[in-house]
Amino acid sequence: MMAVMMATWLADSDLDIDVALNLDGGASSGLWIPQVAQIDSLTAVPVVIAVLSR
């Protein structure tokens, strides 16, 4: 479900993406988009991948 949400969000965005990275979606995966979605990971991790506007 989360992969479908992210794929839809990326496809509909104006980010002009050339390359995408597919993560494993395991217990350490989460998603946070302000005012849109928050899915916490089941396992706490000390790192994140962030997508920010320039």
Legacy VTK file of the C-alpha trace (Angstrom):
# vtk DataFile Version 3.0
C-alpha trace
ASCII
DATASET POLYDATA
POINTS 54 float
0.000 0.000 0.000
2.733 2.468 0.948
4.619 1.831 -2.321
1.478 2.563 -4.325
0.897 5.798 -2.389
4.492 6.925 -2.951
4.459 5.955 -6.642
1.225 7.896 -7.187
2.536 10.915 -5.290
5.812 10.934 -7.255
4.066 10.491 -10.617
1.640 13.343 -9.858
4.317 15.684 -8.469
6.141 18.470 -10.271
9.526 17.224 -9.017
10.893 16.516 -12.535
12.351 13.189 -11.330
14.946 11.463 -13.523
15.889 8.599 -11.179
13.969 6.916 -8.360
15.109 4.569 -5.595
12.945 1.624 -4.543
13.439 0.763 -0.870
12.591 -2.658 0.561
9.470 -1.524 2.436
10.436 -3.569 5.495
9.698 -2.895 9.161
12.099 0.071 9.247
10.295 1.906 6.418
8.014 4.836 7.119
6.482 7.752 5.245
5.814 11.340 6.267
4.281 13.944 3.963
3.058 17.061 5.821
-0.766 17.309 5.925
-1.040 14.241 3.630
0.229 11.010 5.197
2.182 9.651 8.145
3.111 5.984 8.405
5.498 5.251 11.252
8.101 2.522 10.949
7.745 -0.539 13.175
11.472 -0.460 13.936
13.253 2.732 14.964
16.186 3.666 12.710
18.848 6.384 13.141
18.747 7.585 9.500
16.241 9.013 7.037
16.011 9.805 3.336
14.450 13.211 2.794
13.099 14.841 -0.363
13.188 18.634 -0.032
12.475 21.463 -2.425
15.387 23.575 -3.593
LINES 1 55
54 0 1 2 3 4 5 6 7 8 9 10 11 12 13 14 15 16 17 18 19 20 21 22 23 24 25 26 27 28 29 30 31 32 33 34 35 36 37 38 39 40 41 42 43 44 45 46 47 48 49 50 51 52 53
